[in-house]
Amino acid sequence: MRVGIPQPLVGYTRADEVEAQGRTIDELLHDLDRQFPGIRFRMVDEQDRLRRHVRIFVNRERARGLAFPLGDSDEVQILQALSGG
């Protein structure tokens, strides 16, 4: 499926859109991490939850949590607010 990558993470993927697979958001993020090592940690914290500044949308619907189901033809958009000071 197509996955839109936010600008702060393009350094990992070298593209603002990539292909990845998974039946859930969690599986999708693991596949992204397999392809682009280190990217998952930028979106998921040590308690295995999406970081506060990350939002994931599936077909324009906000995915609430890593267990959110995915289909092969879904379009996923990852949004990441800049944080820090």
C-alpha positions as CSV (number, residue, x, y, z in Angstrom):
1,M,0.0,0.0,0.0
2,R,1.0,3.6,-0.4
3,V,2.3,5.4,2.6
4,G,2.8,9.1,2.7
5,I,5.9,10.1,4.8
6,P,6.1,13.4,6.6
7,Q,9.0,15.8,5.8
8,P,10.8,15.2,9.2
9,L,11.1,11.5,8.3
10,V,12.1,11.8,4.6
11,G,15.7,11.5,5.7
12,Y,15.0,7.8,6.4
13,T,13.1,7.0,3.2
14,R,14.6,9.6,0.7
15,A,11.0,9.9,-0.6
16,D,7.7,11.4,0.6
17,E,5.8,8.3,-0.5
18,V,6.8,4.7,-0.2
19,E,5.3,1.2,-0.4
20,A,4.8,-1.0,2.6
21,Q,2.7,-3.9,3.8
22,G,0.8,-4.9,6.9
23,R,-2.6,-6.0,8.2
24,T,-2.5,-3.4,11.0
25,I,-0.7,-0.1,11.6
26,D,1.7,-2.0,13.9
27,E,2.7,-4.4,11.1
28,L,2.9,-1.6,8.6
29,L,5.4,0.3,10.9
30,H,7.4,-2.8,11.4
31,D,7.6,-3.2,7.6
32,L,8.7,0.4,7.3
33,D,11.4,-0.2,9.9
34,R,12.6,-3.3,8.0
35,Q,13.0,-1.2,4.9
36,F,14.2,2.0,6.6
37,P,15.9,1.1,9.9
38,G,15.2,3.4,12.8
39,I,12.0,5.0,11.4
40,R,9.6,3.2,13.7
41,F,11.2,4.5,16.9
42,R,10.5,8.1,15.6
43,M,6.8,7.2,15.6
44,V,6.4,4.7,18.4
45,D,7.6,5.1,22.0
46,E,9.1,2.6,24.5
47,Q,5.6,1.6,25.7
48,D,4.7,0.6,22.2
49,R,2.3,3.6,21.7
50,L,2.2,6.2,19.0
51,R,4.1,9.2,20.1
52,R,2.0,12.3,21.0
53,H,3.1,14.3,18.0
54,V,2.3,11.5,15.4
55,R,-1.0,11.1,13.6
56,I,-1.8,8.4,11.1
57,F,-4.7,8.5,8.7
58,V,-6.0,5.6,6.7
59,N,-8.2,6.7,3.7
60,R,-8.5,10.1,5.4
61,E,-9.8,8.5,8.7
62,R,-7.6,8.9,11.8
63,A,-6.2,5.6,12.9
64,R,-6.4,5.4,16.7
65,G,-3.8,3.0,17.8
66,L,-1.4,0.4,16.4
67,A,-4.1,-2.3,16.1
68,F,-6.1,-0.3,13.5
69,P,-6.8,-2.7,10.6
70,L,-5.5,-2.1,7.1
71,G,-6.5,-3.4,3.7
72,D,-4.2,-3.9,0.6
73,S,-5.6,-0.9,-1.2
74,D,-5.6,1.5,1.7
75,E,-3.8,4.8,1.5
76,V,-1.9,5.7,4.7
77,Q,-0.7,9.2,5.5
78,I,1.7,9.8,8.4
79,L,1.7,13.2,9.9
80,Q,4.2,14.4,12.4
81,A,4.2,17.7,14.2
82,L,7.5,19.3,15.0
83,S,8.3,19.2,18.7
84,G,10.9,20.5,20.9
85,G,12.0,23.9,21.8
